[in-house]
Amino acid sequence: LQGQLLAEAIRSVKPGGRWVYATCSWFVDENEDIVSTVAEREKIESRMLGSPAADSDTLFAAKFVHSKNFR
């Protein structure tokens, strides 16, 4: 479901636009896996922020940039 929601949100961003995918989860399958899959499929640039290895409360965020050659 998260992958579908992210993919749908991408379609509403103009070329050159930016958006963030964020969760309050530390589960890789809800974070890194979703971002990697969607970024690869949609051919978009993404950058994951944060430090999952740190022993602290966590939140996950990935910043996306909508390229001009996006399909």
PLY file of the C-alpha trace (Angstrom):
ply
format ascii 1.0
element vertex 71
property float x
property float y
property float z
element edge 70
property int vertex1
property int vertex2
end_header
0.00 0.00 0.00
2.80 2.46 0.86
4.46 1.87 -2.51
1.18 2.50 -4.32
0.54 5.70 -2.38
4.04 6.99 -3.08
3.79 6.15 -6.79
0.44 7.99 -7.03
1.83 11.03 -5.20
4.74 11.21 -7.66
2.33 11.84 -10.51
1.17 15.12 -8.95
4.68 16.65 -8.73
5.85 18.96 -11.51
9.24 18.46 -13.18
11.92 19.91 -10.90
9.60 19.56 -7.89
10.61 17.92 -4.62
8.76 15.84 -2.06
9.47 13.78 1.03
8.35 10.28 1.97
8.46 9.94 5.76
7.41 7.36 8.33
7.86 6.91 12.07
8.96 3.33 11.46
12.38 1.72 11.54
11.38 -1.32 9.45
13.42 -1.62 6.26
10.45 -3.03 4.32
8.43 0.10 5.14
11.26 2.49 4.34
14.40 1.71 2.34
12.74 -1.10 0.37
9.76 1.09 -0.62
11.97 4.02 -1.62
14.43 1.89 -3.59
11.69 0.06 -5.49
9.72 3.18 -6.38
12.83 5.23 -7.28
14.09 2.50 -9.59
10.72 1.86 -11.22
9.90 5.55 -11.73
13.49 6.49 -12.64
13.69 9.29 -10.10
16.45 10.53 -7.84
16.07 9.94 -4.12
18.19 10.50 -1.04
17.59 8.72 2.25
18.11 10.80 5.37
18.76 9.76 8.93
20.82 7.23 10.80
19.09 3.88 11.24
22.15 2.52 13.06
21.84 5.09 15.88
20.28 3.83 19.11
17.46 6.37 19.41
13.86 7.08 18.57
13.61 7.16 14.84
11.86 8.52 11.89
12.64 7.78 8.28
12.65 10.33 5.48
13.61 10.14 1.82
13.81 13.28 -0.31
12.85 12.93 -3.96
13.61 15.25 -6.87
11.40 15.04 -9.95
13.74 15.15 -12.95
12.84 16.92 -16.16
13.13 13.70 -18.17
10.67 11.86 -15.91
8.22 9.79 -17.92
0 1
1 2
2 3
3 4
4 5
5 6
6 7
7 8
8 9
9 10
10 11
11 12
12 13
13 14
14 15
15 16
16 17
17 18
18 19
19 20
20 21
21 22
22 23
23 24
24 25
25 26
26 27
27 28
28 29
29 30
30 31
31 32
32 33
33 34
34 35
35 36
36 37
37 38
38 39
39 40
40 41
41 42
42 43
43 44
44 45
45 46
46 47
47 48
48 49
49 50
50 51
51 52
52 53
53 54
54 55
55 56
56 57
57 58
58 59
59 60
60 61
61 62
62 63
63 64
64 65
65 66
66 67
67 68
68 69
69 70
